[in-house]
Amino acid sequence: MNADEERELLHDLIWLNAVIATELIQITENVSSILRQGPPPESCLADHNRLRKQALEIVEKYRDATALRDHLLGHR
Protein backbone atom coordinates (compact mmCIF):
# COMPACT_ATOMS: atom_id res chain seq x y z
CA MET A 1 0.00 0.00 0.00
CA ASN A 2 1.47 3.35 -0.98
CA ALA A 3 1.22 6.61 0.97
CA ASP A 4 -1.80 7.88 -1.00
CA GLU A 5 -3.70 4.65 -0.37
CA GLU A 6 -2.83 4.78 3.33
CA ARG A 7 -4.00 8.39 3.52
CA GLU A 8 -7.27 7.47 1.79
CA LEU A 9 -7.75 4.55 4.18
CA LEU A 10 -7.23 6.83 7.18
CA HIS A 11 -9.79 9.28 5.79
CA ASP A 12 -12.26 6.42 5.36
CA LEU A 13 -11.65 5.25 8.92
CA ILE A 14 -12.14 8.75 10.31
CA TRP A 15 -15.48 8.96 8.50
CA LEU A 16 -16.55 5.51 9.70
CA ASN A 17 -15.57 6.29 13.29
CA ALA A 18 -17.62 9.49 13.18
CA VAL A 19 -20.64 7.52 11.99
CA ILE A 20 -20.18 4.95 14.76
CA ALA A 21 -19.64 7.60 17.43
CA THR A 22 -22.69 9.63 16.50
CA GLU A 23 -24.89 6.53 16.27
CA LEU A 24 -23.73 5.44 19.73
CA ILE A 25 -24.70 8.85 21.07
CA GLN A 26 -28.17 8.37 19.60
CA ILE A 27 -28.46 4.85 21.04
CA THR A 28 -27.50 6.23 24.46
CA GLU A 29 -30.22 8.88 24.22
CA ASN A 30 -32.80 6.34 23.10
CA VAL A 31 -31.98 3.95 25.94
CA SER A 32 -32.04 6.80 28.44
CA SER A 33 -35.47 7.84 27.18
CA ILE A 34 -36.78 4.30 27.51
CA LEU A 35 -35.41 3.82 31.02
CA ARG A 36 -36.55 7.24 32.23
CA GLN A 37 -39.86 7.00 30.36
CA GLY A 38 -39.15 10.53 29.19
CA PRO A 39 -36.47 12.58 27.52
CA PRO A 40 -32.89 12.62 28.83
CA PRO A 41 -31.86 15.63 30.91
CA GLU A 42 -31.29 18.82 28.93
CA SER A 43 -27.67 18.92 30.11
CA CYS A 44 -27.06 15.50 28.52
CA LEU A 45 -28.75 16.53 25.28
CA ALA A 46 -26.62 19.67 25.12
CA ASP A 47 -23.44 17.66 25.71
CA HIS A 48 -24.45 15.11 23.09
CA ASN A 49 -25.13 17.84 20.55
CA ARG A 50 -21.66 19.29 21.19
CA LEU A 51 -20.11 15.85 20.71
CA ARG A 52 -22.04 15.33 17.46
CA LYS A 53 -20.88 18.72 16.21
CA GLN A 54 -17.25 17.96 17.08
CA ALA A 55 -17.39 14.57 15.32
CA LEU A 56 -18.88 16.21 12.26
CA GLU A 57 -16.21 18.95 12.25
CA ILE A 58 -13.47 16.31 12.41
CA VAL A 59 -14.87 14.25 9.56
CA GLU A 60 -15.50 17.31 7.38
CA LYS A 61 -11.75 17.96 7.34
CA TYR A 62 -11.31 14.80 5.29
CA ARG A 63 -14.60 13.89 3.61
CA ASP A 64 -17.79 15.35 2.25
CA ALA A 65 -20.05 14.76 5.22
CA THR A 66 -23.34 15.90 3.69
CA ALA A 67 -25.01 12.52 4.22
CA LEU A 68 -23.81 12.32 7.82
CA ARG A 69 -24.86 15.91 8.53
CA ASP A 70 -28.33 15.28 7.05
CA HIS A 71 -28.67 12.08 9.06
CA LEU A 72 -27.65 13.78 12.30
CA LEU A 73 -30.12 16.59 11.73
CA GLY A 74 -32.80 13.92 11.34
CA HIS A 75 -32.03 12.65 14.86
CA ARG A 76 -33.35 15.79 16.44
mmCIF file of the N, C-alpha and C atoms, coordinates in Angstrom:
data_MODEL
# 
_entry.id   MODEL 
# 
loop_
_atom_site.group_PDB 
_atom_site.id 
_atom_site.type_symbol 
_atom_site.label_atom_id 
_atom_site.label_alt_id 
_atom_site.label_comp_id 
_atom_site.label_asym_id 
_atom_site.label_entity_id 
_atom_site.label_seq_id 
_atom_site.pdbx_PDB_ins_code 
_atom_site.Cartn_x 
_atom_site.Cartn_y 
_atom_site.Cartn_z 
_atom_site.occupancy 
_atom_site.B_iso_or_equiv 
_atom_site.pdbx_formal_charge 
_atom_site.auth_seq_id 
_atom_site.auth_comp_id 
_atom_site.auth_asym_id 
_atom_site.auth_atom_id 
_atom_site.pdbx_PDB_model_num 
ATOM 1   N N  . MET A 1 1  ? 0.858   -1.168 0.000  1.00 0.00 ? 1  MET A N  1 
ATOM 2   C CA . MET A 1 1  ? 0.000   0.000  0.000  1.00 0.00 ? 1  MET A CA 1 
ATOM 3   C C  . MET A 1 1  ? 0.906   1.233  0.000  1.00 0.00 ? 1  MET A C  1 
ATOM 4   N N  . ASN A 1 2  ? 0.643   2.139  -0.918 1.00 0.00 ? 2  ASN A N  1 
ATOM 5   C CA . ASN A 1 2  ? 1.469   3.350  -0.980 1.00 0.00 ? 2  ASN A CA 1 
ATOM 6   C C  . ASN A 1 2  ? 0.898   4.437  -0.057 1.00 0.00 ? 2  ASN A C  1 
ATOM 7   N N  . ALA A 1 3  ? 1.606   5.539  0.040  1.00 0.00 ? 3  ALA A N  1 
ATOM 8   C CA . ALA A 1 3  ? 1.225   6.612  0.968  1.00 0.00 ? 3  ALA A CA 1 
ATOM 9   C C  . ALA A 1 3  ? -0.151  7.184  0.648  1.00 0.00 ? 3  ALA A C  1 
ATOM 10  N N  . ASP A 1 4  ? -0.479  7.347  -0.630 1.00 0.00 ? 4  ASP A N  1 
ATOM 11  C CA . ASP A 1 4  ? -1.798  7.882  -0.996 1.00 0.00 ? 4  ASP A CA 1 
ATOM 12  C C  . ASP A 1 4  ? -2.916  6.929  -0.591 1.00 0.00 ? 4  ASP A C  1 
ATOM 13  N N  . GLU A 1 5  ? -2.690  5.645  -0.767 1.00 0.00 ? 5  GLU A N  1 
ATOM 14  C CA . GLU A 1 5  ? -3.698  4.654  -0.371 1.00 0.00 ? 5  GLU A CA 1 
ATOM 15  C C  . GLU A 1 5  ? -3.862  4.625  1.144  1.00 0.00 ? 5  GLU A C  1 
ATOM 16  N N  . GLU A 1 6  ? -2.764  4.744  1.865  1.00 0.00 ? 6  GLU A N  1 
ATOM 17  C CA . GLU A 1 6  ? -2.835  4.784  3.327  1.00 0.00 ? 6  GLU A CA 1 
ATOM 18  C C  . GLU A 1 6  ? -3.589  6.020  3.797  1.00 0.00 ? 6  GLU A C  1 
ATOM 19  N N  . ARG A 1 7  ? -3.316  7.149  3.173  1.00 0.00 ? 7  ARG A N  1 
ATOM 20  C CA . ARG A 1 7  ? -4.004  8.393  3.522  1.00 0.00 ? 7  ARG A CA 1 
ATOM 21  C C  . ARG A 1 7  ? -5.508  8.249  3.262  1.00 0.00 ? 7  ARG A C  1 
ATOM 22  N N  . GLU A 1 8  ? -5.861  7.671  2.131  1.00 0.00 ? 8  GLU A N  1 
ATOM 23  C CA . GLU A 1 8  ? -7.272  7.468  1.793  1.00 0.00 ? 8  GLU A CA 1 
ATOM 24  C C  . GLU A 1 8  ? -7.940  6.523  2.794  1.00 0.00 ? 8  GLU A C  1 
ATOM 25  N N  . LEU A 1 9  ? -7.231  5.481  3.183  1.00 0.00 ? 9  LEU A N  1 
ATOM 26  C CA . LEU A 1 9  ? -7.750  4.547  4.176  1.00 0.00 ? 9  LEU A CA 1 
ATOM 27  C C  . LEU A 1 9  ? -7.990  5.251  5.504  1.00 0.00 ? 9  LEU A C  1 
ATOM 28  N N  . LEU A 1 10 ? -7.057  6.084  5.931  1.00 0.00 ? 10 LEU A N  1 
ATOM 29  C CA . LEU A 1 10 ? -7.234  6.831  7.179  1.00 0.00 ? 10 LEU A CA 1 
ATOM 30  C C  . LEU A 1 10 ? -8.433  7.768  7.099  1.00 0.00 ? 10 LEU A C  1 
ATOM 31  N N  . HIS A 1 11 ? -8.626  8.404  5.971  1.00 0.00 ? 11 HIS A N  1 
ATOM 32  C CA . HIS A 1 11 ? -9.791  9.278  5.793  1.00 0.00 ? 11 HIS A CA 1 
ATOM 33  C C  . HIS A 1 11 ? -11.079 8.469  5.887  1.00 0.00 ? 11 HIS A C  1 
ATOM 34  N N  . ASP A 1 12 ? -11.087 7.295  5.277  1.00 0.00 ? 12 ASP A N  1 
ATOM 35  C CA . ASP A 1 12 ? -12.263 6.420  5.363  1.00 0.00 ? 12 ASP A CA 1 
ATOM 36  C C  . ASP A 1 12 ? -12.533 6.006  6.802  1.00 0.00 ? 12 ASP A C  1 
ATOM 37  N N  . LEU A 1 13 ? -11.483 5.673  7.535  1.00 0.00 ? 13 LEU A N  1 
ATOM 38  C CA . LEU A 1 13 ? -11.652 5.252  8.924  1.00 0.00 ? 13 LEU A CA 1 
ATOM 39  C C  . LEU A 1 13 ? -12.126 6.396  9.813  1.00 0.00 ? 13 LEU A C  1 
ATOM 40  N N  . ILE A 1 14 ? -11.660 7.587  9.559  1.00 0.00 ? 14 ILE A N  1 
ATOM 41  C CA . ILE A 1 14 ? -12.139 8.750  10.308 1.00 0.00 ? 14 ILE A CA 1 
ATOM 42  C C  . ILE A 1 14 ? -13.632 8.930  10.076 1.00 0.00 ? 14 ILE A C  1 
ATOM 43  N N  . TRP A 1 15 ? -14.056 8.822  8.820  1.00 0.00 ? 15 TRP A N  1 
ATOM 44  C CA . TRP A 1 15 ? -15.483 8.961  8.498  1.00 0.00 ? 15 TRP A CA 1 
ATOM 45  C C  . TRP A 1 15 ? -16.290 7.867  9.194  1.00 0.00 ? 15 TRP A C  1 
ATOM 46  N N  . LEU A 1 16 ? -15.829 6.626  9.092  1.00 0.00 ? 16 LEU A N  1 
ATOM 47  C CA . LEU A 1 16 ? -16.546 5.511  9.696  1.00 0.00 ? 16 LEU A CA 1 
ATOM 48  C C  . LEU A 1 16 ? -16.627 5.663  11.212 1.00 0.00 ? 16 LEU A C  1 
ATOM 49  N N  . ASN A 1 17 ? -15.552 6.081  11.844 1.00 0.00 ? 17 ASN A N  1 
ATOM 50  C CA . ASN A 1 17 ? -15.567 6.294  13.294 1.00 0.00 ? 17 ASN A CA 1 
ATOM 51  C C  . ASN A 1 17 ? -16.539 7.394  13.690 1.00 0.00 ? 17 ASN A C  1 
ATOM 52  N N  . ALA A 1 18 ? -16.656 8.426  12.887 1.00 0.00 ? 18 ALA A N  1 
ATOM 53  C CA . ALA A 1 18 ? -17.620 9.491  13.182 1.00 0.00 ? 18 ALA A CA 1 
ATOM 54  C C  . ALA A 1 18 ? -19.043 8.961  13.100 1.00 0.00 ? 18 ALA A C  1 
ATOM 55  N N  . VAL A 1 19 ? -19.310 8.122  12.109 1.00 0.00 ? 19 VAL A N  1 
ATOM 56  C CA . VAL A 1 19 ? -20.644 7.517  11.993 1.00 0.00 ? 19 VAL A CA 1 
ATOM 57  C C  . VAL A 1 19 ? -20.933 6.666  13.225 1.00 0.00 ? 19 VAL A C  1 
ATOM 58  N N  . ILE A 1 20 ? -19.994 5.819  13.594 1.00 0.00 ? 20 ILE A N  1 
ATOM 59  C CA . ILE A 1 20 ? -20.181 4.947  14.756 1.00 0.00 ? 20 ILE A CA 1 
ATOM 60  C C  . ILE A 1 20 ? -20.372 5.775  16.026 1.00 0.00 ? 20 ILE A C  1 
ATOM 61  N N  . ALA A 1 21 ? -19.551 6.775  16.219 1.00 0.00 ? 21 ALA A N  1 
ATOM 62  C CA . ALA A 1 21 ? -19.638 7.603  17.426 1.00 0.00 ? 21 ALA A CA 1 
ATOM 63  C C  . ALA A 1 21 ? -20.981 8.304  17.530 1.00 0.00 ? 21 ALA A C  1 
ATOM 64  N N  . THR A 1 22 ? -21.435 8.884  16.432 1.00 0.00 ? 22 THR A N  1 
ATOM 65  C CA . THR A 1 22 ? -22.693 9.631  16.498 1.00 0.00 ? 22 THR A CA 1 
ATOM 66  C C  . THR A 1 22 ? -23.887 8.694  16.654 1.00 0.00 ? 22 THR A C  1 
ATOM 67  N N  . GLU A 1 23 ? -23.810 7.504  16.081 1.00 0.00 ? 23 GLU A N  1 
ATOM 68  C CA . GLU A 1 23 ? -24.890 6.535  16.270 1.00 0.00 ? 23 GLU A CA 1 
ATOM 69  C C  . GLU A 1 23 ? -24.920 6.031  17.709 1.00 0.00 ? 23 GLU A C  1 
ATOM 70  N N  . LEU A 1 24 ? -23.762 5.852  18.325 1.00 0.00 ? 24 LEU A N  1 
ATOM 71  C CA . LEU A 1 24 ? -23.730 5.441  19.726 1.00 0.00 ? 24 LEU A CA 1 
ATOM 72  C C  . LEU A 1 24 ? -24.319 6.512  20.637 1.00 0.00 ? 24 LEU A C  1 
ATOM 73  N N  . ILE A 1 25 ? -24.081 7.760  20.312 1.00 0.00 ? 25 ILE A N  1 
ATOM 74  C CA . ILE A 1 25 ? -24.702 8.847  21.074 1.00 0.00 ? 25 ILE A CA 1 
ATOM 75  C C  . ILE A 1 25 ? -26.217 8.724  20.979 1.00 0.00 ? 25 ILE A C  1 
ATOM 76  N N  . GLN A 1 26 ? -26.725 8.476  19.784 1.00 0.00 ? 26 GLN A N  1 
ATOM 77  C CA . GLN A 1 26 ? -28.171 8.366  19.599 1.00 0.00 ? 26 GLN A CA 1 
ATOM 78  C C  . GLN A 1 26 ? -28.731 7.158  20.347 1.00 0.00 ? 26 GLN A C  1 
ATOM 79  N N  . ILE A 1 27 ? -28.022 6.043  20.310 1.00 0.00 ? 27 ILE A N  1 
ATOM 80  C CA . ILE A 1 27 ? -28.465 4.852  21.044 1.00 0.00 ? 27 ILE A CA 1 
ATOM 81  C C  . ILE A 1 27 ? -28.526 5.154  22.536 1.00 0.00 ? 27 ILE A C  1 
ATOM 82  N N  . THR A 1 28 ? -27.522 5.851  23.044 1.00 0.00 ? 28 THR A N  1 
ATOM 83  C CA . THR A 1 28 ? -27.502 6.229  24.456 1.00 0.00 ? 28 THR A CA 1 
ATOM 84  C C  . THR A 1 28 ? -28.717 7.078  24.808 1.00 0.00 ? 28 THR A C  1 
ATOM 85  N N  . GLU A 1 29 ? -29.039 8.047  23.967 1.00 0.00 ? 29 GLU A N  1 
ATOM 86  C CA . GLU A 1 29 ? -30.216 8.884  24.216 1.00 0.00 ? 29 GLU A CA 1 
ATOM 87  C C  . GLU A 1 29 ? -31.497 8.060  24.176 1.00 0.00 ? 29 GLU A C  1 
ATOM 88  N N  . ASN A 1 30 ? -31.594 7.166  23.215 1.00 0.00 ? 30 ASN A N  1 
ATOM 89  C CA . ASN A 1 30 ? -32.799 6.341  23.101 1.00 0.00 ? 30 ASN A CA 1 
ATOM 90  C C  . ASN A 1 30 ? -32.980 5.443  24.323 1.00 0.00 ? 30 ASN A C  1 
ATOM 91  N N  . VAL A 1 31 ? -31.905 4.815  24.768 1.00 0.00 ? 31 VAL A N  1 
ATOM 92  C CA . VAL A 1 31 ? -31.983 3.946  25.942 1.00 0.00 ? 31 VAL A CA 1 
ATOM 93  C C  . VAL A 1 31 ? -32.333 4.769  27.179 1.00 0.00 ? 31 VAL A C  1 
ATOM 94  N N  . SER A 1 32 ? -31.729 5.924  27.313 1.00 0.00 ? 32 SER A N  1 
ATOM 95  C CA . SER A 1 32 ? -32.040 6.803  28.437 1.00 0.00 ? 32 SER A CA 1 
ATOM 96  C C  . SER A 1 32 ? -33.519 7.172  28.444 1.00 0.00 ? 32 SER A C  1 
ATOM 97  N N  . SER A 1 33 ? -34.050 7.487  27.282 1.00 0.00 ? 33 SER A N  1 
ATOM 98  C CA . SER A 1 33 ? -35.471 7.843  27.183 1.00 0.00 ? 33 SER A CA 1 
ATOM 99  C C  . SER A 1 33 ? -36.361 6.678  27.590 1.00 0.00 ? 33 SER A C  1 
ATOM 100 N N  . ILE A 1 34 ? -35.991 5.487  27.168 1.00 0.00 ? 34 ILE A N  1 
ATOM 101 C CA . ILE A 1 34 ? -36.783 4.301  27.515 1.00 0.00 ? 34 ILE A CA 1 
ATOM 102 C C  . ILE A 1 34 ? -36.736 4.060  29.018 1.00 0.00 ? 34 ILE A C  1 
ATOM 103 N N  . LEU A 1 35 ? -35.549 4.099  29.597 1.00 0.00 ? 35 LEU A N  1 
ATOM 104 C CA . LEU A 1 35 ? -35.410 3.824  31.024 1.00 0.00 ? 35 LEU A CA 1 
ATOM 105 C C  . LEU A 1 35 ? -36.061 4.898  31.887 1.00 0.00 ? 35 LEU A C  1 
ATOM 106 N N  . ARG A 1 36 ? -35.974 6.137  31.461 1.00 0.00 ? 36 ARG A N  1 
ATOM 107 C CA . ARG A 1 36 ? -36.555 7.242  32.226 1.00 0.00 ? 36 ARG A CA 1 
ATOM 108 C C  . ARG A 1 36 ? -38.039 7.430  31.933 1.00 0.00 ? 36 ARG A C  1 
ATOM 109 N N  . GLN A 1 37 ? -38.493 6.807  30.864 1.00 0.00 ? 37 GLN A N  1 
ATOM 110 C CA . GLN A 1 37 ? -39.856 7.005  30.361 1.00 0.00 ? 37 GLN A CA 1 
ATOM 111 C C  . GLN A 1 37 ? -40.110 8.487  30.100 1.00 0.00 ? 37 GLN A C  1 
ATOM 112 N N  . GLY A 1 38 ? -39.101 9.115  29.540 1.00 0.00 ? 38 GLY A N  1 
ATOM 113 C CA . GLY A 1 38 ? -39.154 10.528 29.193 1.00 0.00 ? 38 GLY A CA 1 
ATOM 114 C C  . GLY A 1 38 ? -37.822 10.923 28.589 1.00 0.00 ? 38 GLY A C  1 
ATOM 115 N N  . PRO A 1 39 ? -37.713 12.151 28.174 1.00 0.00 ? 39 PRO A N  1 
ATOM 116 C CA . PRO A 1 39 ? -36.467 12.578 27.521 1.00 0.00 ? 39 PRO A CA 1 
ATOM 117 C C  . PRO A 1 39 ? -35.291 12.619 28.501 1.00 0.00 ? 39 PRO A C  1 
ATOM 118 N N  . PRO A 1 40 ? -34.078 12.468 27.974 1.00 0.00 ? 40 PRO A N  1 
ATOM 119 C CA . PRO A 1 40 ? -32.893 12.618 28.827 1.00 0.00 ? 40 PRO A CA 1 
ATOM 120 C C  . PRO A 1 40 ? -32.810 14.054 29.353 1.00 0.00 ? 40 PRO A C  1 
ATOM 121 N N  . PRO A 1 41 ? -32.026 14.269 30.396 1.00 0.00 ? 41 PRO A N  1 
ATOM 122 C CA . PRO A 1 41 ? -31.861 15.633 30.914 1.00 0.00 ? 41 PRO A CA 1 
ATOM 123 C C  . PRO A 1 41 ? -31.315 16.573 29.837 1.00 0.00 ? 41 PRO A C  1 
ATOM 124 N N  . GLU A 1 42 ? -31.731 17.815 29.906 1.00 0.00 ? 42 GLU A N  1 
ATOM 125 C CA . GLU A 1 42 ? -31.286 18.816 28.927 1.00 0.00 ? 42 GLU A CA 1 
ATOM 126 C C  . GLU A 1 42 ? -29.767 18.945 28.905 1.00 0.00 ? 42 GLU A C  1 
ATOM 127 N N  . SER A 1 43 ? -29.138 18.809 30.071 1.00 0.00 ? 43 SER A N  1 
ATOM 128 C CA . SER A 1 43 ? -27.674 18.921 30.113 1.00 0.00 ? 43 SER A CA 1 
ATOM 129 C C  . SER A 1 43 ? -27.026 17.812 29.285 1.00 0.00 ? 43 SER A C  1 
ATOM 130 N N  . CYS A 1 44 ? -27.588 16.616 29.326 1.00 0.00 ? 44 CYS A N  1 
ATOM 131 C CA . CYS A 1 44 ? -27.055 15.505 28.517 1.00 0.00 ? 44 CYS A CA 1 
ATOM 132 C C  . CYS A 1 44 ? -27.277 15.777 27.034 1.00 0.00 ? 44 CYS A C  1 
ATOM 133 N N  . LEU A 1 45 ? -28.458 16.243 26.683 1.00 0.00 ? 45 LEU A N  1 
ATOM 134 C CA . LEU A 1 45 ? -28.748 16.525 25.278 1.00 0.00 ? 45 LEU A CA 1 
ATOM 135 C C  . LEU A 1 45 ? -27.809 17.595 24.734 1.00 0.00 ? 45 LEU A C  1 
ATOM 136 N N  . ALA A 1 46 ? -27.540 18.612 25.549 1.00 0.00 ? 46 ALA A N  1 
ATOM 137 C CA . ALA A 1 46 ? -26.620 19.673 25.118 1.00 0.00 ? 46 ALA A CA 1 
ATOM 138 C C  . ALA A 1 46 ? -25.210 19.115 24.921 1.00 0.00 ? 46 ALA A C  1 
ATOM 139 N N  . ASP A 1 47 ? -24.764 18.281 25.855 1.00 0.00 ? 47 ASP A N  1 
ATOM 140 C CA . ASP A 1 47 ? -23.439 17.658 25.713 1.00 0.00 ? 47 ASP A CA 1 
ATOM 141 C C  . ASP A 1 47 ? -23.378 16.777 24.474 1.00 0.00 ? 47 ASP A C  1 
ATOM 142 N N  . HIS A 1 48 ? -24.421 15.997 24.256 1.00 0.00 ? 48 HIS A N  1 
ATOM 143 C CA . HIS A 1 48 ? -24.451 15.108 23.087 1.00 0.00 ? 48 HIS A CA 1 
ATOM 144 C C  . HIS A 1 48 ? -24.428 15.905 21.787 1.00 0.00 ? 48 HIS A C  1 
ATOM 145 N N  . ASN A 1 49 ? -25.138 17.011 21.761 1.00 0.00 ? 49 ASN A N  1 
ATOM 146 C CA . ASN A 1 49 ? -25.126 17.841 20.553 1.00 0.00 ? 49 ASN A CA 1 
ATOM 147 C C  . ASN A 1 49 ? -23.736 18.419 20.288 1.00 0.00 ? 49 ASN A C  1 
ATOM 148 N N  . ARG A 1 50 ? -23.035 18.803 21.354 1.00 0.00 ? 50 ARG A N  1 
ATOM 149 C CA . ARG A 1 50 ? -21.657 19.294 21.190 1.00 0.00 ? 50 ARG A CA 1 
ATOM 150 C C  . ARG A 1 50 ? -20.751 18.185 20.659 1.00 0.00 ? 50 ARG A C  1 
ATOM 151 N N  . LEU A 1 51 ? -20.927 16.979 21.175 1.00 0.00 ? 51 LEU A N  1 
ATOM 152 C CA . LEU A 1 51 ? -20.114 15.851 20.706 1.00 0.00 ? 51 LEU A CA 1 
ATOM 153 C C  . LEU A 1 51 ? -20.403 15.523 19.243 1.00 0.00 ? 51 LEU A C  1 
ATOM 154 N N  . ARG A 1 52 ? -21.679 15.561 18.868 1.00 0.00 ? 52 ARG A N  1 
ATOM 155 C CA . ARG A 1 52 ? -22.041 15.329 17.463 1.00 0.00 ? 52 ARG A CA 1 
ATOM 156 C C  . ARG A 1 52 ? -21.378 16.371 16.563 1.00 0.00 ? 52 ARG A C  1 
ATOM 157 N N  . LYS A 1 53 ? -21.450 17.629 16.999 1.00 0.00 ? 53 LYS A N  1 
ATOM 158 C CA . LYS A 1 53 ? -20.877 18.720 16.210 1.00 0.00 ? 53 LYS A CA 1 
ATOM 159 C C  . LYS A 1 53 ? -19.368 18.537 16.064 1.00 0.00 ? 53 LYS A C  1 
ATOM 160 N N  . GLN A 1 54 ? -18.697 18.163 17.145 1.00 0.00 ? 54 GLN A N  1 
ATOM 161 C CA . GLN A 1 54 ? -17.251 17.955 17.080 1.00 0.00 ? 54 GLN A CA 1 
ATOM 162 C C  . GLN A 1 54 ? -16.899 16.799 16.149 1.00 0.00 ? 54 GLN A C  1 
ATOM 163 N N  . ALA A 1 55 ? -17.642 15.709 16.215 1.00 0.00 ? 55 ALA A N  1 
ATOM 164 C CA . ALA A 1 55 ? -17.387 14.567 15.324 1.00 0.00 ? 55 ALA A CA 1 
ATOM 165 C C  . ALA A 1 55 ? -17.576 14.983 13.873 1.00 0.00 ? 55 ALA A C  1 
ATOM 166 N N  . LEU A 1 56 ? -18.611 15.750 13.618 1.00 0.00 ? 56 LEU A N  1 
ATOM 167 C CA . LEU A 1 56 ? -18.877 16.214 12.255 1.00 0.00 ? 56 LEU A CA 1 
ATOM 168 C C  . LEU A 1 56 ? -17.766 17.151 11.772 1.00 0.00 ? 56 LEU A C  1 
ATOM 169 N N  . GLU A 1 57 ? -17.305 18.045 12.634 1.00 0.00 ? 57 GLU A N  1 
ATOM 170 C CA . GLU A 1 57 ? -16.212 18.953 12.253 1.00 0.00 ? 57 GLU A CA 1 
ATOM 171 C C  . GLU A 1 57 ? -14.939 18.178 11.921 1.00 0.00 ? 57 GLU A C  1 
ATOM 172 N N  . ILE A 1 58 ? -14.667 17.126 12.676 1.00 0.00 ? 58 ILE A N  1 
ATOM 173 C CA . ILE A 1 58 ? -13.474 16.315 12.407 1.00 0.00 ? 58 ILE A CA 1 
ATOM 174 C C  . ILE A 1 58 ? -13.592 15.634 11.057 1.00 0.00 ? 58 ILE A C  1 
ATOM 175 N N  . VAL A 1 59 ? -14.723 15.001 10.805 1.00 0.00 ? 59 VAL A N  1 
ATOM 176 C CA . VAL A 1 59 ? -14.867 14.248 9.556  1.00 0.00 ? 59 VAL A CA 1 
ATOM 177 C C  . VAL A 1 59 ? -14.899 15.175 8.345  1.00 0.00 ? 59 VAL A C  1 
ATOM 178 N N  . GLU A 1 60 ? -15.424 16.383 8.514  1.00 0.00 ? 60 GLU A N  1 
ATOM 179 C CA . GLU A 1 60 ? -15.502 17.314 7.382  1.00 0.00 ? 60 GLU A CA 1 
ATOM 180 C C  . GLU A 1 60 ? -14.125 17.802 6.930  1.00 0.00 ? 60 GLU A C  1 
ATOM 181 N N  . LYS A 1 61 ? -13.107 17.624 7.763  1.00 0.00 ? 61 LYS A N  1 
ATOM 182 C CA . LYS A 1 61 ? -11.747 17.965 7.342  1.00 0.00 ? 61 LYS A CA 1 
ATOM 183 C C  . LYS A 1 61 ? -11.268 17.039 6.232  1.00 0.00 ? 61 LYS A C  1 
ATOM 184 N N  . TYR A 1 62 ? -11.836 15.837 6.178  1.00 0.00 ? 62 TYR A N  1 
ATOM 185 C CA . TYR A 1 62 ? -11.308 14.802 5.289  1.00 0.00 ? 62 TYR A CA 1 
ATOM 186 C C  . TYR A 1 62 ? -12.300 14.270 4.265  1.00 0.00 ? 62 TYR A C  1 
ATOM 187 N N  . ARG A 1 63 ? -13.587 14.460 4.488  1.00 0.00 ? 63 ARG A N  1 
ATOM 188 C CA . ARG A 1 63 ? -14.604 13.889 3.609  1.00 0.00 ? 63 ARG A CA 1 
ATOM 189 C C  . ARG A 1 63 ? -15.776 14.850 3.461  1.00 0.00 ? 63 ARG A C  1 
ATOM 190 N N  . ASP A 1 64 ? -16.501 14.678 2.385  1.00 0.00 ? 64 ASP A N  1 
ATOM 191 C CA . ASP A 1 64 ? -17.792 15.348 2.247  1.00 0.00 ? 64 ASP A CA 1 
ATOM 192 C C  . ASP A 1 64 ? -18.737 14.641 3.219  1.00 0.00 ? 64 ASP A C  1 
ATOM 193 N N  . ALA A 1 65 ? -19.232 15.367 4.175  1.00 0.00 ? 65 ALA A N  1 
ATOM 194 C CA . ALA A 1 65 ? -20.052 14.763 5.224  1.00 0.00 ? 65 ALA A CA 1 
ATOM 195 C C  . ALA A 1 65 ? -21.516 15.146 5.092  1.00 0.00 ? 65 ALA A C  1 
ATOM 196 N N  . THR A 1 66 ? -21.951 15.474 3.886  1.00 0.00 ? 66 THR A N  1 
ATOM 197 C CA . THR A 1 66 ? -23.335 15.896 3.685  1.00 0.00 ? 66 THR A CA 1 
ATOM 198 C C  . THR A 1 66 ? -24.314 14.843 4.178  1.00 0.00 ? 66 THR A C  1 
ATOM 199 N N  . ALA A 1 67 ? -24.094 13.596 3.818  1.00 0.00 ? 67 ALA A N  1 
ATOM 200 C CA . ALA A 1 67 ? -25.010 12.525 4.221  1.00 0.00 ? 67 ALA A CA 1 
ATOM 201 C C  . ALA A 1 67 ? -25.030 12.371 5.737  1.00 0.00 ? 67 ALA A C  1 
ATOM 202 N N  . LEU A 1 68 ? -23.861 12.434 6.363  1.00 0.00 ? 68 LEU A N  1 
ATOM 203 C CA . LEU A 1 68 ? -23.805 12.320 7.819  1.00 0.00 ? 68 LEU A CA 1 
ATOM 204 C C  . LEU A 1 68 ? -24.479 13.516 8.472  1.00 0.00 ? 68 LEU A C  1 
ATOM 205 N N  . ARG A 1 69 ? -24.223 14.712 7.978  1.00 0.00 ? 69 ARG A N  1 
ATOM 206 C CA . ARG A 1 69 ? -24.859 15.911 8.530  1.00 0.00 ? 69 ARG A CA 1 
ATOM 207 C C  . ARG A 1 69 ? -26.385 15.807 8.421  1.00 0.00 ? 69 ARG A C  1 
ATOM 208 N N  . ASP A 1 70 ? -26.881 15.418 7.246  1.00 0.00 ? 70 ASP A N  1 
ATOM 209 C CA . ASP A 1 70 ? -28.331 15.277 7.050  1.00 0.00 ? 70 ASP A CA 1 
ATOM 210 C C  . ASP A 1 70 ? -28.912 14.230 7.993  1.00 0.00 ? 70 ASP A C  1 
ATOM 211 N N  . HIS A 1 71 ? -28.200 13.134 8.164  1.00 0.00 ? 71 HIS A N  1 
ATOM 212 C CA . HIS A 1 71 ? -28.669 12.077 9.058  1.00 0.00 ? 71 HIS A CA 1 
ATOM 213 C C  . HIS A 1 71 ? -28.720 12.578 10.504 1.00 0.00 ? 71 HIS A C  1 
ATOM 214 N N  . LEU A 1 72 ? -27.675 13.274 10.930 1.00 0.00 ? 72 LEU A N  1 
ATOM 215 C CA . LEU A 1 72 ? -27.647 13.781 12.303 1.00 0.00 ? 72 LEU A CA 1 
ATOM 216 C C  . LEU A 1 72 ? -28.754 14.791 12.548 1.00 0.00 ? 72 LEU A C  1 
ATOM 217 N N  . LEU A 1 73 ? -29.028 15.622 11.574 1.00 0.00 ? 73 LEU A N  1 
ATOM 218 C CA . LEU A 1 73 ? -30.118 16.589 11.731 1.00 0.00 ? 73 LEU A CA 1 
ATOM 219 C C  . LEU A 1 73 ? -31.459 15.879 11.847 1.00 0.00 ? 73 LEU A C  1 
ATOM 220 N N  . GLY A 1 74 ? -31.576 14.714 11.236 1.00 0.00 ? 74 GLY A N  1 
ATOM 221 C CA . GLY A 1 74 ? -32.799 13.919 11.341 1.00 0.00 ? 74 GLY A CA 1 
ATOM 222 C C  . GLY A 1 74 ? -32.995 13.305 12.714 1.00 0.00 ? 74 GLY A C  1 
ATOM 223 N N  . HIS A 1 75 ? -31.926 13.211 13.510 1.00 0.00 ? 75 HIS A N  1 
ATOM 224 C CA . HIS A 1 75 ? -32.031 12.646 14.855 1.00 0.00 ? 75 HIS A CA 1 
ATOM 225 C C  . HIS A 1 75 ? -32.763 13.572 15.807 1.00 0.00 ? 75 HIS A C  1 
ATOM 226 N N  . ARG A 1 76 ? -32.801 14.831 15.486 1.00 0.00 ? 76 ARG A N  1 
ATOM 227 C CA . ARG A 1 76 ? -33.354 15.794 16.444 1.00 0.00 ? 76 ARG A CA 1 
ATOM 228 C C  . ARG A 1 76 ? -34.841 15.906 16.317 1.00 0.00 ? 76 ARG A C  1 
# 
